[in-house]
């Protein structure tokens, strides 16, 4: 989740997100792919990015549980 939050709070650039988290940009791409597997949302797509940003903001405000806290299948 930290990767997604960092990405959304920054410029939206994978390279900038990697720099902020001190890791390689391929690592960020792999994390985004895993996030997509778990949630069905791709933060590299504008529509999904907006939805995820709103969901995270609501979760932080206490209105919703965190989007990754769901049963693993």
PDB file of N, CA, C and O in Angstrom:
ATOM      1  N   UNK A   1       0.813  -1.186   0.000  1.00  0.00           N
ATOM      2  CA  UNK A   1       0.000   0.000   0.000  1.00  0.00           C
ATOM      3  C   UNK A   1       0.860   1.255   0.000  1.00  0.00           C
ATOM      4  O   UNK A   1       0.485   2.270  -0.587  1.00  0.00           O
ATOM      5  N   UNK A   2       2.007   1.189   0.654  1.00  0.00           N
ATOM      6  CA  UNK A   2       2.878   2.360   0.685  1.00  0.00           C
ATOM      7  C   UNK A   2       3.302   2.766  -0.724  1.00  0.00           C
ATOM      8  O   UNK A   2       3.399   3.954  -1.032  1.00  0.00           O
ATOM      9  N   UNK A   3       3.550   1.786  -1.566  1.00  0.00           N
ATOM     10  CA  UNK A   3       3.941   2.074  -2.947  1.00  0.00           C
ATOM     11  C   UNK A   3       2.828   2.824  -3.669  1.00  0.00           C
ATOM     12  O   UNK A   3       3.088   3.816  -4.350  1.00  0.00           O
ATOM     13  N   UNK A   4       1.610   2.363  -3.527  1.00  0.00           N
ATOM     14  CA  UNK A   4       0.474   3.005  -4.194  1.00  0.00           C
ATOM     15  C   UNK A   4       0.259   4.403  -3.625  1.00  0.00           C
ATOM     16  O   UNK A   4       0.037   5.350  -4.380  1.00  0.00           O
ATOM     17  N   UNK A   5       0.321   4.540  -2.313  1.00  0.00           N
ATOM     18  CA  UNK A   5       0.149   5.870  -1.702  1.00  0.00           C
ATOM     19  C   UNK A   5       1.234   6.836  -2.163  1.00  0.00           C
ATOM     20  O   UNK A   5       0.948   7.996  -2.461  1.00  0.00           O
ATOM     21  N   UNK A   6       2.463   6.368  -2.223  1.00  0.00           N
ATOM     22  CA  UNK A   6       3.563   7.216  -2.679  1.00  0.00           C
ATOM     23  C   UNK A   6       3.350   7.629  -4.129  1.00  0.00           C
ATOM     24  O   UNK A   6       3.568   8.785  -4.494  1.00  0.00           O
ATOM     25  N   UNK A   7       2.929   6.689  -4.940  1.00  0.00           N
ATOM     26  CA  UNK A   7       2.674   6.964  -6.356  1.00  0.00           C
ATOM     27  C   UNK A   7       1.571   8.014  -6.523  1.00  0.00           C
ATOM     28  O   UNK A   7       1.699   8.937  -7.327  1.00  0.00           O
ATOM     29  N   UNK A   8       0.493   7.863  -5.757  1.00  0.00           N
ATOM     30  CA  UNK A   8      -0.632   8.771  -5.880  1.00  0.00           C
ATOM     31  C   UNK A   8      -0.333  10.156  -5.310  1.00  0.00           C
ATOM     32  O   UNK A   8      -0.864  11.158  -5.790  1.00  0.00           O
ATOM     33  N   UNK A   9       0.512  10.208  -4.291  1.00  0.00           N
ATOM     34  CA  UNK A   9       0.819  11.506  -3.682  1.00  0.00           C
ATOM     35  C   UNK A   9       1.915  12.251  -4.445  1.00  0.00           C
ATOM     36  O   UNK A   9       2.133  13.440  -4.214  1.00  0.00           O
ATOM     37  N   UNK A  10       2.594  11.563  -5.339  1.00  0.00           N
ATOM     38  CA  UNK A  10       3.653  12.189  -6.124  1.00  0.00           C
ATOM     39  C   UNK A  10       3.156  12.626  -7.479  1.00  0.00           C
ATOM     40  O   UNK A  10       1.992  12.989  -7.649  1.00  0.00           O
ATOM     41  N   UNK A  11       4.048  12.587  -8.431  1.00  0.00           N
ATOM     42  CA  UNK A  11       3.732  13.061  -9.780  1.00  0.00           C
ATOM     43  C   UNK A  11       2.986  12.023 -10.614  1.00  0.00           C
ATOM     44  O   UNK A  11       2.504  12.333 -11.703  1.00  0.00           O
ATOM     45  N   UNK A  12       2.889  10.793 -10.109  1.00  0.00           N
ATOM     46  CA  UNK A  12       2.268   9.728 -10.885  1.00  0.00           C
ATOM     47  C   UNK A  12       3.251   9.026 -11.800  1.00  0.00           C
ATOM     48  O   UNK A  12       2.863   8.183 -12.609  1.00  0.00           O
ATOM     49  N   UNK A  13       4.509   9.369 -11.675  1.00  0.00           N
ATOM     50  CA  UNK A  13       5.563   8.763 -12.486  1.00  0.00           C
ATOM     51  C   UNK A  13       6.144   7.553 -11.766  1.00  0.00           C
ATOM     52  O   UNK A  13       6.443   7.612 -10.574  1.00  0.00           O
ATOM     53  N   UNK A  14       6.299   6.461 -12.499  1.00  0.00           N
ATOM     54  CA  UNK A  14       6.899   5.257 -11.921  1.00  0.00           C
ATOM     55  C   UNK A  14       8.334   5.549 -11.485  1.00  0.00           C
ATOM     56  O   UNK A  14       8.760   5.101 -10.420  1.00  0.00           O
ATOM     57  N   UNK A  15       9.078   6.289 -12.293  1.00  0.00           N
ATOM     58  CA  UNK A  15      10.463   6.618 -11.944  1.00  0.00           C
ATOM     59  C   UNK A  15      10.525   7.453 -10.672  1.00  0.00           C
ATOM     60  O   UNK A  15      11.381   7.213  -9.820  1.00  0.00           O
ATOM     61  N   UNK A  16       9.634   8.427 -10.531  1.00  0.00           N
ATOM     62  CA  UNK A  16       9.612   9.253  -9.320  1.00  0.00           C
ATOM     63  C   UNK A  16       9.217   8.428  -8.097  1.00  0.00           C
ATOM     64  O   UNK A  16       9.764   8.626  -7.012  1.00  0.00           O
ATOM     65  N   UNK A  17       8.275   7.511  -8.268  1.00  0.00           N
ATOM     66  CA  UNK A  17       7.872   6.630  -7.169  1.00  0.00           C
ATOM     67  C   UNK A  17       9.040   5.755  -6.748  1.00  0.00           C
ATOM     68  O   UNK A  17       9.285   5.580  -5.554  1.00  0.00           O
ATOM     69  N   UNK A  18       9.765   5.203  -7.717  1.00  0.00           N
ATOM     70  CA  UNK A  18      10.933   4.369  -7.412  1.00  0.00           C
ATOM     71  C   UNK A  18      11.989   5.178  -6.671  1.00  0.00           C
ATOM     72  O   UNK A  18      12.569   4.693  -5.700  1.00  0.00           O
ATOM     73  N   UNK A  19      12.243   6.395  -7.114  1.00  0.00           N
ATOM     74  CA  UNK A  19      13.219   7.248  -6.436  1.00  0.00           C
ATOM     75  C   UNK A  19      12.795   7.531  -4.999  1.00  0.00           C
ATOM     76  O   UNK A  19      13.621   7.478  -4.087  1.00  0.00           O
ATOM     77  N   UNK A  20      11.527   7.826  -4.792  1.00  0.00           N
ATOM     78  CA  UNK A  20      11.027   8.141  -3.455  1.00  0.00           C
ATOM     79  C   UNK A  20      11.130   6.952  -2.508  1.00  0.00           C
ATOM     80  O   UNK A  20      11.319   7.124  -1.304  1.00  0.00           O
ATOM     81  N   UNK A  21      11.003   5.733  -3.060  1.00  0.00           N
ATOM     82  CA  UNK A  21      11.042   4.519  -2.238  1.00  0.00           C
ATOM     83  C   UNK A  21      12.407   3.822  -2.274  1.00  0.00           C
ATOM     84  O   UNK A  21      12.585   2.746  -1.703  1.00  0.00           O
ATOM     85  N   UNK A  22      13.367   4.459  -2.959  1.00  0.00           N
ATOM     86  CA  UNK A  22      14.734   3.917  -3.050  1.00  0.00           C
ATOM     87  C   UNK A  22      14.756   2.490  -3.593  1.00  0.00           C
ATOM     88  O   UNK A  22      15.394   1.604  -3.024  1.00  0.00           O
ATOM     89  N   UNK A  23      14.054   2.286  -4.696  1.00  0.00           N
ATOM     90  CA  UNK A  23      14.071   0.975  -5.339  1.00  0.00           C
ATOM     91  C   UNK A  23      14.046   1.165  -6.859  1.00  0.00           C
ATOM     92  O   UNK A  23      13.880   2.278  -7.357  1.00  0.00           O
ATOM     93  N   UNK A  24      14.210   0.078  -7.569  1.00  0.00           N
ATOM     94  CA  UNK A  24      14.235   0.109  -9.029  1.00  0.00           C
ATOM     95  C   UNK A  24      12.817   0.260  -9.562  1.00  0.00           C
ATOM     96  O   UNK A  24      11.863  -0.210  -8.941  1.00  0.00           O
ATOM     97  N   UNK A  25      12.679   0.910 -10.705  1.00  0.00           N
ATOM     98  CA  UNK A  25      11.340   1.107 -11.262  1.00  0.00           C
ATOM     99  C   UNK A  25      10.673  -0.202 -11.642  1.00  0.00           C
ATOM    100  O   UNK A  25       9.445  -0.284 -11.623  1.00  0.00           O
ATOM    101  N   UNK A  26      11.442  -1.235 -11.988  1.00  0.00           N
ATOM    102  CA  UNK A  26      10.826  -2.544 -12.254  1.00  0.00           C
ATOM    103  C   UNK A  26      10.168  -3.097 -10.995  1.00  0.00           C
ATOM    104  O   UNK A  26       9.146  -3.777 -11.079  1.00  0.00           O
ATOM    105  N   UNK A  27      10.743  -2.812  -9.834  1.00  0.00           N
ATOM    106  CA  UNK A  27      10.141  -3.231  -8.567  1.00  0.00           C
ATOM    107  C   UNK A  27       8.771  -2.581  -8.409  1.00  0.00           C
ATOM    108  O   UNK A  27       7.814  -3.221  -7.975  1.00  0.00           O
ATOM    109  N   UNK A  28       8.690  -1.308  -8.766  1.00  0.00           N
ATOM    110  CA  UNK A  28       7.409  -0.600  -8.682  1.00  0.00           C
ATOM    111  C   UNK A  28       6.401  -1.237  -9.636  1.00  0.00           C
ATOM    112  O   UNK A  28       5.244  -1.440  -9.271  1.00  0.00           O
ATOM    113  N   UNK A  29       6.833  -1.549 -10.851  1.00  0.00           N
ATOM    114  CA  UNK A  29       5.937  -2.193 -11.820  1.00  0.00           C
ATOM    115  C   UNK A  29       5.418  -3.537 -11.296  1.00  0.00           C
ATOM    116  O   UNK A  29       4.245  -3.866 -11.473  1.00  0.00           O
ATOM    117  N   UNK A  30       6.292  -4.304 -10.653  1.00  0.00           N
ATOM    118  CA  UNK A  30       5.876  -5.595 -10.081  1.00  0.00           C
ATOM    119  C   UNK A  30       4.883  -5.390  -8.943  1.00  0.00           C
ATOM    120  O   UNK A  30       3.920  -6.146  -8.811  1.00  0.00           O
ATOM    121  N   UNK A  31       5.113  -4.380  -8.131  1.00  0.00           N
ATOM    122  CA  UNK A  31       4.185  -4.089  -7.037  1.00  0.00           C
ATOM    123  C   UNK A  31       2.830  -3.661  -7.572  1.00  0.00           C
ATOM    124  O   UNK A  31       1.795  -4.047  -7.030  1.00  0.00           O
ATOM    125  N   UNK A  32       2.833  -2.865  -8.632  1.00  0.00           N
ATOM    126  CA  UNK A  32       1.568  -2.461  -9.247  1.00  0.00           C
ATOM    127  C   UNK A  32       0.838  -3.670  -9.825  1.00  0.00           C
ATOM    128  O   UNK A  32      -0.385  -3.767  -9.724  1.00  0.00           O
ATOM    129  N   UNK A  33       1.579  -4.582 -10.425  1.00  0.00           N
ATOM    130  CA  UNK A  33       0.965  -5.795 -10.973  1.00  0.00           C
ATOM    131  C   UNK A  33       0.333  -6.629  -9.854  1.00  0.00           C
ATOM    132  O   UNK A  33      -0.755  -7.180 -10.022  1.00  0.00           O
ATOM    133  N   UNK A  34       1.013  -6.715  -8.729  1.00  0.00           N
ATOM    134  CA  UNK A  34       0.469  -7.471  -7.589  1.00  0.00           C
ATOM    135  C   UNK A  34      -0.772  -6.773  -7.026  1.00  0.00           C
ATOM    136  O   UNK A  34      -1.760  -7.428  -6.695  1.00  0.00           O
ATOM    137  N   UNK A  35      -0.714  -5.456  -6.920  1.00  0.00           N
ATOM    138  CA  UNK A  35      -1.875  -4.688  -6.461  1.00  0.00           C
ATOM    139  C   UNK A  35      -3.066  -4.948  -7.383  1.00  0.00           C
ATOM    140  O   UNK A  35      -4.196  -5.113  -6.922  1.00  0.00           O
ATOM    141  N   UNK A  36      -2.800  -4.983  -8.685  1.00  0.00           N
ATOM    142  CA  UNK A  36      -3.857  -5.257  -9.665  1.00  0.00           C
ATOM    143  C   UNK A  36      -4.435  -6.653  -9.460  1.00  0.00           C
ATOM    144  O   UNK A  36      -5.649  -6.838  -9.537  1.00  0.00           O
ATOM    145  N   UNK A  37      -3.577  -7.632  -9.202  1.00  0.00           N
ATOM    146  CA  UNK A  37      -4.047  -9.000  -8.945  1.00  0.00           C
ATOM    147  C   UNK A  37      -4.956  -9.046  -7.721  1.00  0.00           C
ATOM    148  O   UNK A  37      -5.981  -9.728  -7.728  1.00  0.00           O
ATOM    149  N   UNK A  38      -4.580  -8.325  -6.680  1.00  0.00           N
ATOM    150  CA  UNK A  38      -5.329  -8.378  -5.423  1.00  0.00           C
ATOM    151  C   UNK A  38      -6.620  -7.575  -5.449  1.00  0.00           C
ATOM    152  O   UNK A  38      -7.603  -7.955  -4.812  1.00  0.00           O
ATOM    153  N   UNK A  39      -6.622  -6.473  -6.178  1.00  0.00           N
ATOM    154  CA  UNK A  39      -7.766  -5.558  -6.117  1.00  0.00           C
ATOM    155  C   UNK A  39      -8.573  -5.469  -7.399  1.00  0.00           C
ATOM    156  O   UNK A  39      -9.724  -5.034  -7.378  1.00  0.00           O
ATOM    157  N   UNK A  40      -7.981  -5.875  -8.515  1.00  0.00           N
ATOM    158  CA  UNK A  40      -8.652  -5.716  -9.793  1.00  0.00           C
ATOM    159  C   UNK A  40      -8.535  -4.305 -10.350  1.00  0.00           C
ATOM    160  O   UNK A  40      -9.150  -3.988 -11.368  1.00  0.00           O
ATOM    161  N   UNK A  41      -7.753  -3.458  -9.693  1.00  0.00           N
ATOM    162  CA  UNK A  41      -7.552  -2.072 -10.125  1.00  0.00           C
ATOM    163  C   UNK A  41      -6.104  -1.861 -10.526  1.00  0.00           C
ATOM    164  O   UNK A  41      -5.184  -2.321  -9.850  1.00  0.00           O
ATOM    165  N   UNK A  42      -5.914  -1.156 -11.639  1.00  0.00           N
ATOM    166  CA  UNK A  42      -4.573  -0.881 -12.154  1.00  0.00           C
ATOM    167  C   UNK A  42      -4.279   0.610 -11.984  1.00  0.00           C
ATOM    168  O   UNK A  42      -4.876   1.438 -12.671  1.00  0.00           O
ATOM    169  N   UNK A  43      -3.377   0.953 -11.088  1.00  0.00           N
ATOM    170  CA  UNK A  43      -3.100   2.365 -10.800  1.00  0.00           C
ATOM    171  C   UNK A  43      -2.378   3.065 -11.948  1.00  0.00           C
ATOM    172  O   UNK A  43      -2.104   4.263 -11.876  1.00  0.00           O
ATOM    173  N   UNK A  44      -2.074   2.322 -12.996  1.00  0.00           N
ATOM    174  CA  UNK A  44      -1.482   2.950 -14.185  1.00  0.00           C
ATOM    175  C   UNK A  44      -2.552   3.430 -15.159  1.00  0.00           C
ATOM    176  O   UNK A  44      -2.238   4.078 -16.158  1.00  0.00           O
ATOM    177  N   UNK A  45      -3.812   3.117 -14.873  1.00  0.00           N
ATOM    178  CA  UNK A  45      -4.944   3.573 -15.696  1.00  0.00           C
ATOM    179  C   UNK A  45      -5.630   4.725 -14.975  1.00  0.00           C
ATOM    180  O   UNK A  45      -5.933   4.609 -13.788  1.00  0.00           O
ATOM    181  N   UNK A  46      -5.882   5.837 -15.668  1.00  0.00           N
ATOM    182  CA  UNK A  46      -6.444   7.022 -15.005  1.00  0.00           C
ATOM    183  C   UNK A  46      -7.746   6.778 -14.230  1.00  0.00           C
ATOM    184  O   UNK A  46      -7.904   7.284 -13.119  1.00  0.00           O
ATOM    185  N   UNK A  47      -8.661   6.021 -14.797  1.00  0.00           N
ATOM    186  CA  UNK A  47      -9.922   5.759 -14.104  1.00  0.00           C
ATOM    187  C   UNK A  47      -9.720   4.990 -12.816  1.00  0.00           C
ATOM    188  O   UNK A  47     -10.313   5.316 -11.787  1.00  0.00           O
ATOM    189  N   UNK A  48      -8.879   3.964 -12.876  1.00  0.00           N
ATOM    190  CA  UNK A  48      -8.582   3.182 -11.679  1.00  0.00           C
ATOM    191  C   UNK A  48      -7.791   4.004 -10.666  1.00  0.00           C
ATOM    192  O   UNK A  48      -7.987   3.873  -9.458  1.00  0.00           O
ATOM    193  N   UNK A  49      -6.899   4.848 -11.171  1.00  0.00           N
ATOM    194  CA  UNK A  49      -6.113   5.699 -10.278  1.00  0.00           C
ATOM    195  C   UNK A  49      -7.033   6.589  -9.457  1.00  0.00           C
ATOM    196  O   UNK A  49      -6.857   6.712  -8.245  1.00  0.00           O
ATOM    197  N   UNK A  50      -8.005   7.206 -10.100  1.00  0.00           N
ATOM    198  CA  UNK A  50      -8.940   8.078  -9.388  1.00  0.00           C
ATOM    199  C   UNK A  50      -9.743   7.293  -8.357  1.00  0.00           C
ATOM    200  O   UNK A  50      -9.934   7.755  -7.232  1.00  0.00           O
ATOM    201  N   UNK A  51     -10.207   6.118  -8.733  1.00  0.00           N
ATOM    202  CA  UNK A  51     -10.987   5.290  -7.815  1.00  0.00           C
ATOM    203  C   UNK A  51     -10.161   4.864  -6.607  1.00  0.00           C
ATOM    204  O   UNK A  51     -10.637   4.935  -5.474  1.00  0.00           O
ATOM    205  N   UNK A  52      -8.945   4.429  -6.839  1.00  0.00           N
ATOM    206  CA  UNK A  52      -8.071   4.000  -5.753  1.00  0.00           C
ATOM    207  C   UNK A  52      -7.739   5.183  -4.838  1.00  0.00           C
ATOM    208  O   UNK A  52      -7.705   5.035  -3.617  1.00  0.00           O
ATOM    209  N   UNK A  53      -7.494   6.349  -5.428  1.00  0.00           N
ATOM    210  CA  UNK A  53      -7.177   7.541  -4.625  1.00  0.00           C
ATOM    211  C   UNK A  53      -8.339   7.892  -3.703  1.00  0.00           C
ATOM    212  O   UNK A  53      -8.127   8.195  -2.529  1.00  0.00           O
ATOM    213  N   UNK A  54      -9.555   7.854  -4.219  1.00  0.00           N
ATOM    214  CA  UNK A  54     -10.733   8.162  -3.402  1.00  0.00           C
ATOM    215  C   UNK A  54     -10.918   7.097  -2.317  1.00  0.00           C
ATOM    216  O   UNK A  54     -11.221   7.426  -1.171  1.00  0.00           O
ATOM    217  N   UNK A  55     -10.738   5.829  -2.674  1.00  0.00           N
ATOM    218  CA  UNK A  55     -10.886   4.744  -1.700  1.00  0.00           C
ATOM    219  C   UNK A  55      -9.862   4.862  -0.580  1.00  0.00           C
ATOM    220  O   UNK A  55     -10.199   4.666   0.588  1.00  0.00           O
ATOM    221  N   UNK A  56      -8.628   5.177  -0.917  1.00  0.00           N
ATOM    222  CA  UNK A  56      -7.598   5.322   0.109  1.00  0.00           C
ATOM    223  C   UNK A  56      -7.873   6.521   1.006  1.00  0.00           C
ATOM    224  O   UNK A  56      -7.670   6.456   2.218  1.00  0.00           O
ATOM    225  N   UNK A  57      -8.330   7.605   0.414  1.00  0.00           N
ATOM    226  CA  UNK A  57      -8.660   8.792   1.217  1.00  0.00           C
ATOM    227  C   UNK A  57      -9.814   8.488   2.164  1.00  0.00           C
ATOM    228  O   UNK A  57      -9.782   8.890   3.328  1.00  0.00           O
ATOM    229  N   UNK A  58     -10.825   7.787   1.681  1.00  0.00           N
ATOM    230  CA  UNK A  58     -11.961   7.419   2.528  1.00  0.00           C
ATOM    231  C   UNK A  58     -11.529   6.455   3.627  1.00  0.00           C
ATOM    232  O   UNK A  58     -11.972   6.574   4.769  1.00  0.00           O
ATOM    233  N   UNK A  59     -10.670   5.506   3.288  1.00  0.00           N
ATOM    234  CA  UNK A  59     -10.184   4.550   4.286  1.00  0.00           C
ATOM    235  C   UNK A  59      -9.390   5.272   5.364  1.00  0.00           C
ATOM    236  O   UNK A  59      -9.504   4.952   6.548  1.00  0.00           O
ATOM    237  N   UNK A  60      -8.589   6.242   4.954  1.00  0.00           N
ATOM    238  CA  UNK A  60      -7.797   7.007   5.922  1.00  0.00           C
ATOM    239  C   UNK A  60      -8.708   7.820   6.833  1.00  0.00           C
ATOM    240  O   UNK A  60      -8.395   8.018   8.007  1.00  0.00           O
ATOM    241  N   UNK A  61      -9.823   8.288   6.305  1.00  0.00           N
ATOM    242  CA  UNK A  61     -10.772   9.066   7.093  1.00  0.00           C
ATOM    243  C   UNK A  61     -11.604   8.179   8.016  1.00  0.00           C
ATOM    244  O   UNK A  61     -12.323   8.674   8.883  1.00  0.00           O
ATOM    245  N   UNK A  62     -11.500   6.875   7.824  1.00  0.00           N
ATOM    246  CA  UNK A  62     -12.211   5.938   8.677  1.00  0.00           C
ATOM    247  C   UNK A  62     -13.571   5.531   8.154  1.00  0.00           C
ATOM    248  O   UNK A  62     -14.326   4.855   8.853  1.00  0.00           O
ATOM    249  N   UNK A  63     -13.900   5.934   6.929  1.00  0.00           N
ATOM    250  CA  UNK A  63     -15.202   5.601   6.365  1.00  0.00           C
ATOM    251  C   UNK A  63     -15.268   4.191   5.797  1.00  0.00           C
ATOM    252  O   UNK A  63     -16.339   3.586   5.742  1.00  0.00           O
ATOM    253  N   UNK A  64     -14.108   3.665   5.371  1.00  0.00           N
ATOM    254  CA  UNK A  64     -14.062   2.347   4.749  1.00  0.00           C
ATOM    255  C   UNK A  64     -12.865   1.568   5.284  1.00  0.00           C
ATOM    256  O   UNK A  64     -11.870   2.167   5.694  1.00  0.00           O
ATOM    257  N   UNK A  65     -12.951   0.246   5.283  1.00  0.00           N
ATOM    258  CA  UNK A  65     -11.754  -0.533   5.612  1.00  0.00           C
ATOM    259  C   UNK A  65     -10.735  -0.403   4.489  1.00  0.00           C
ATOM    260  O   UNK A  65     -11.087  -0.061   3.360  1.00  0.00           O
ATOM    261  N   UNK A  66      -9.486  -0.672   4.796  1.00  0.00           N
ATOM    262  CA  UNK A  66      -8.439  -0.603   3.784  1.00  0.00           C
ATOM    263  C   UNK A  66      -8.763  -1.547   2.645  1.00  0.00           C
ATOM    264  O   UNK A  66      -9.199  -2.670   2.897  1.00  0.00           O
ATOM    265  N   UNK A  67      -8.562  -1.128   1.373  1.00  0.00           N
ATOM    266  CA  UNK A  67      -8.935  -1.964   0.233  1.00  0.00           C
ATOM    267  C   UNK A  67      -8.157  -3.266   0.132  1.00  0.00           C
ATOM    268  O   UNK A  67      -8.609  -4.171  -0.570  1.00  0.00           O
ATOM    269  N   UNK A  68      -7.021  -3.413   0.786  1.00  0.00           N
ATOM    270  CA  UNK A  68      -6.268  -4.664   0.693  1.00  0.00           C
ATOM    271  C   UNK A  68      -6.593  -5.615   1.832  1.00  0.00           C
ATOM    272  O   UNK A  68      -6.091  -6.739   1.857  1.00  0.00           O
ATOM    273  N   UNK A  69      -7.405  -5.197   2.753  1.00  0.00           N
ATOM    274  CA  UNK A  69      -7.778  -6.076   3.856  1.00  0.00           C
ATOM    275  C   UNK A  69      -9.018  -6.864   3.499  1.00  0.00           C
ATOM    276  O   UNK A  69     -10.117  -6.608   3.990  1.00  0.00           O
ATOM    277  N   UNK A  70      -8.804  -7.825   2.632  1.00  0.00           N
ATOM    278  CA  UNK A  70      -9.902  -8.701   2.255  1.00  0.00           C
ATOM    279  C   UNK A  70      -9.380 -10.129   2.298  1.00  0.00           C
ATOM    280  O   UNK A  70      -8.172 -10.365   2.288  1.00  0.00           O
ATOM    281  N   UNK A  71     -10.286 -11.051   2.343  1.00  0.00           N
ATOM    282  CA  UNK A  71      -9.903 -12.459   2.453  1.00  0.00           C
ATOM    283  C   UNK A  71      -9.104 -12.886   1.229  1.00  0.00           C
ATOM    284  O   UNK A  71      -9.476 -12.603   0.090  1.00  0.00           O
ATOM    285  N   UNK A  72      -8.003 -13.570   1.490  1.00  0.00           N
ATOM    286  CA  UNK A  72      -7.203 -14.115   0.382  1.00  0.00           C
ATOM    287  C   UNK A  72      -7.821 -15.421  -0.066  1.00  0.00           C
ATOM    288  O   UNK A  72      -8.231 -16.239   0.757  1.00  0.00           O
ATOM    289  N   UNK A  73      -7.885 -15.612  -1.349  1.00  0.00           N
ATOM    290  CA  UNK A  73      -8.491 -16.844  -1.877  1.00  0.00           C
ATOM    291  C   UNK A  73      -7.457 -17.704  -2.513  1.00  0.00           C
ATOM    292  O   UNK A  73      -7.774 -18.783  -3.014  1.00  0.00           O
TER     293      UNK A  73
END
